[in-house]
Amino acid sequence: MTQSDQARESFGRMMWITPDRVFYVGLLGAPTERVMGSLMVYVAVEGSIRVSLGDGLWQETEMAVVPPYLGHKVLSDAREISVIKIEAETVDRADLPEILRASGAVDAPQFVQRVRRCGRDLCALAAEGAPMPADFDRLFFDTALPPRRLD
């Protein structure tokens, strides 16, 4: 079995949905333009992905961040991807960790490894039930993301 086969086999497919966050590991789908109302974090399950923001050039990376409501395209040679969606109205982007304030390709190898590890762990635990929504930010970011201040 090749290393690529082992990586695919160690990842399952799953979706963890909380009121303000989503974590998805699975097929990417057709490479069409997407416009999402969430902050999107795309992480390659293996290898790399390509992302194009708006009408911009394609960027090859292991991780990309796309701000809410920005049209974009994502391709993955592996056809599978990990995605973290953060509901835009629940956070103030200015208060987020630096890697989540970026746009486009992001060089964050430690975070990529963390998302891959969390994906494997969560897929393995899926049969036992999903973790609590309060655990989401801690698993991926070590701490709760600061909530948006409302008037």
C-alpha positions in Angstrom: 0.0 0.0 0.0 1.4 3.4 -1.0 1.7 6.3 1.4 -1.1 8.1 -0.6 -3.3 5.0 -0.1 -2.6 5.0 3.6 -3.4 8.7 3.9 -6.7 8.2 2.1 -7.6 5.1 4.2 -6.7 6.9 7.5 -9.2 9.7 6.7 -12.9 9.0 6.5 -15.5 11.4 5.4 -17.5 13.3 7.9 -19.2 16.6 8.7 -19.3 18.2 12.1 -21.9 20.9 12.3 -22.3 23.3 15.2 -24.5 26.4 15.3 -21.6 28.6 14.3 -19.0 26.3 12.7 -18.7 23.4 10.3 -15.8 21.0 9.8 -16.1 18.9 6.6 -13.7 16.2 5.4 -14.7 14.6 2.1 -15.1 15.1 -1.7 -14.5 18.6 -3.0 -17.1 18.4 -5.8 -17.2 20.2 -9.1 -14.6 23.1 -9.5 -17.2 25.8 -10.0 -17.1 29.3 -8.5 -18.3 29.4 -4.9 -19.6 32.4 -2.9 -20.0 31.5 0.8 -21.3 33.7 3.6 -18.8 32.1 6.0 -15.1 32.5 6.5 -13.7 29.4 4.6 -10.5 27.6 5.5 -9.5 24.9 2.9 -6.8 22.4 3.8 -5.5 19.7 1.5 -6.2 16.2 2.9 -2.9 15.3 1.2 -0.6 17.1 -1.2 -1.8 20.5 -2.2 -4.8 22.4 -3.4 -5.2 25.3 -5.9 -7.3 28.3 -5.1 -8.4 31.3 -7.2 -10.0 34.3 -5.5 -12.3 36.4 -7.6 -10.8 36.7 -11.1 -7.3 36.2 -9.7 -4.5 33.8 -10.6 -4.4 30.3 -9.3 -2.3 29.8 -6.2 -1.0 26.3 -5.2 -0.9 25.7 -1.4 -1.7 23.3 1.4 -4.1 25.8 3.0 -6.2 28.7 1.8 -8.4 31.2 3.6 -11.3 32.9 1.8 -13.1 35.8 3.4 -16.9 35.7 3.5 -18.8 36.6 0.3 -15.7 36.5 -2.0 -16.2 34.4 -5.1 -13.5 31.7 -5.4 -12.6 28.4 -7.0 -10.8 25.5 -5.4 -9.2 22.4 -7.0 -7.7 19.4 -5.3 -5.8 16.7 -7.1 -6.8 14.2 -4.4 -10.5 15.2 -5.0 -10.9 15.3 -1.2 -10.5 18.3 1.1 -10.9 19.5 4.7 -12.9 22.6 5.2 -13.5 24.7 8.2 -16.5 27.2 7.9 -16.8 29.9 10.5 -20.1 31.8 10.5 -19.1 35.4 9.5 -21.6 37.1 11.9 -20.2 35.3 14.9 -16.6 36.7 14.8 -14.8 40.0 14.1 -12.1 39.2 11.6 -9.8 41.8 13.1 -9.8 39.8 16.4 -9.0 36.4 14.8 -5.6 34.7 14.8 -3.4 36.0 12.0 -3.7 32.9 9.8 -7.5 33.5 9.7 -7.2 37.1 8.7 -5.2 36.2 5.6 -6.7 35.8 2.2 -5.7 33.2 -0.4 -2.8 30.8 0.0 -1.5 30.7 3.6 1.8 29.1 4.7 0.9 27.5 8.0 2.4 24.0 8.0 1.7 23.4 11.8 -1.9 24.4 11.4 -2.3 22.2 8.3 -0.9 19.2 10.3 -3.3 20.0 13.1 -6.3 20.1 10.8 -5.2 16.8 9.2 -4.7 15.2 12.7 -8.1 16.5 13.9 -9.7 15.2 10.7 -8.3 11.7 11.3 -9.2 11.8 15.0 -12.8 13.1 14.4 -13.4 10.5 11.6 -12.3 7.8 14.0 -14.5 9.1 16.8 -17.6 9.7 14.5 -19.1 6.3 15.5 -19.0 7.3 19.1 -20.7 10.7 18.5 -19.5 14.2 17.7 -17.7 16.3 20.3 -19.6 19.1 21.9 -19.9 22.4 19.9 -17.8 24.2 22.6 -14.9 21.9 21.8 -14.7 23.1 18.1 -12.5 26.1 18.5 -10.3 24.5 21.1 -9.6 21.5 18.9 -8.5 23.6 15.9 -7.3 26.9 17.4 -6.4 26.0 21.1 -8.8 28.5 22.4 -12.3 29.9 21.7 -12.3 32.4 18.9 -13.3 35.8 20.3 -17.0 36.5 19.6 -18.1 39.5 17.6 -19.1 42.4 19.8 -22.7 43.3 19.2 -24.4 46.7 19.9 
